[in-house]
Amino acid sequence: MSNDYQAIVIGAGPGGYPCAIRLAQLGVKTLVVEKEYWGGVCLNVGCIPSKALINASKRYQHVQHAGDWGINISGEVSLDVEKLQKWKSDVVNRLTGGVNNLLKANKVDQLFGTATLVAPNAITVASDEGERRITADNIVIATGSSPIQIPGFSFADGPVLDSTKALALTEIPKKMVVIGGGYIGLEMTGVYAKLGCEVTVVEMMDQLLPGFEKDVVRIITRQMKKDNVKALLKTRALGWEKTANGIEVEVETEKGKRKLECDYVMVTVGRRPNTKGIGLETLGIEMDGPFIKIDKQMKTNVPGVYAIGDVAGQPMLAHKATHEGEVVAEVIAGHDVQYEAKTVPAVCFTDPEIATAGLSEDDAKAAGHEIKVGKVPFAAIGKAIANGETDGFIKVIIDADSKLILGVTIVGAHASDIISEAALAIEMCAEALDVGLTIHPHPTLGESVMEATKAALGEAIHVVNK
């Protein structure tokens, strides 16, 4: 007796829905099961709505300083938070509707409910209509991740925010404490600070953005000070309590305990993969720490069962999940492919933005490379000056002998848009001159890639070569 489907995808996030669409394009009869959001966390309460608010907050701040460009705005600049939230929701709804339309157009069957693995070729789906058993030749686990809670700060409590709740506030708090100085915490810090909230960031480590190079963090810290954000490093959050004026968050610093008054406390200490309660133990699926163990074809140790995205390991990024989803679709369709990406670019939508591809200086040295570094400040790029956005730099790391591009770090406005050229160069094993001799249009921010690559060779025009 044949199975109901050739493939079932559990989860319709940035890994699951592209996987399902690609499977259908390859002629594989596919069902995708989703329990909460079509488009997943990223589209509904993560990447997209946060970027909508980040963009709005930056524009709000720019308008307030429009006089610097000779643009006179009569009257006080004001913010309609409810209208801002409606605009954000419209953006999300437009995209979720697009996901549904794409799935239907590609003849992917959709089912809303909670899926549980019960056999290597079967799941049960619980929904308002009851529970049903569905079988398939292949099952792809794409269940994503959830915010980590810490002791003393339950997301069930009104004043305690995770990123989802922070994106939905219909008022701008007077004061907010953000626990966690990683990229999610600092992105949301930037939004509310620019909209007029007094924000204090609490971070256990000795620097914000742990893991990033100090020259990058220095630029971000400088802007945070301009936005009147306070940062407490080497500090641990202990708990909170209600007061007559809001809440107080108790923290422990190097100098002892202290209390921080605020209206809300946001916890952004990371995310954990959604692997609990989905039946992994029933199938005996092997784990790699908190993640599902997979090979280069996204296969688990159980034949016919695959895993992609946040549940399948670091980096927990939407675009990595999408790529993995397309790879596993090709594998299921019988194609001889595997995951072979040389780099997964990463972006922090802080102010200014940070984007990386390939190795950092320290990573390159640790890998045994003798390196040369080209570093060009945005203040040397004509378009950045014309835009009034000169904070930051682009840094290119090359192998001193082969001249291969090993890594690129950008901190500056529109870094997220510029980094793709760097990722392509690394993926294609480009040498520095491949980029350096490529004519880039002027004036653009993109020509900073060319200039920094030439700087690594000692041939830059607009900065003094070392």
Secondary structure, 3 states (H helix, E strand, C coil): CCCCEEEEEECCCCCHHHHHHHHHHCCCCEEEEECCCCCHHHHHHCHHHHHHHHHHHHHHHHHHCHHHHCCCCCCCCCCCHHHHHHHHHHHHHHHHHHHHHHHHHCCCEEEECEEEEEECCEEEEEECCEEEEEEEEEEEECCCEEECCECCECCCCCCEECHHHHCCCCCCCCEEEEECCCHHHHHHHHHHHHCCCEEEEECCCCCCCCCCCHHHHHHHHHHHHHCCCEEECCCEEEEEEEECCEEEEEEEECCEEEEEEECEEEECCCEEECCCCCCHHHHCCCEECCEECCCCCCECCCCCEEECHHHHCCCCCHHHHHHHHHHHHHHHCCCCCCCCCCCCCEEECCCCCEEEEECCHHHHHHCCCCEEEEEEEHHHCHHHHHHCCCCCEEEEEEECCCCEEEEEEEECCCHHHHHHHHHHHHHCCCEHHHHHCCCCCCCCCCHHHHHHHHHHCCCCCCCCCC
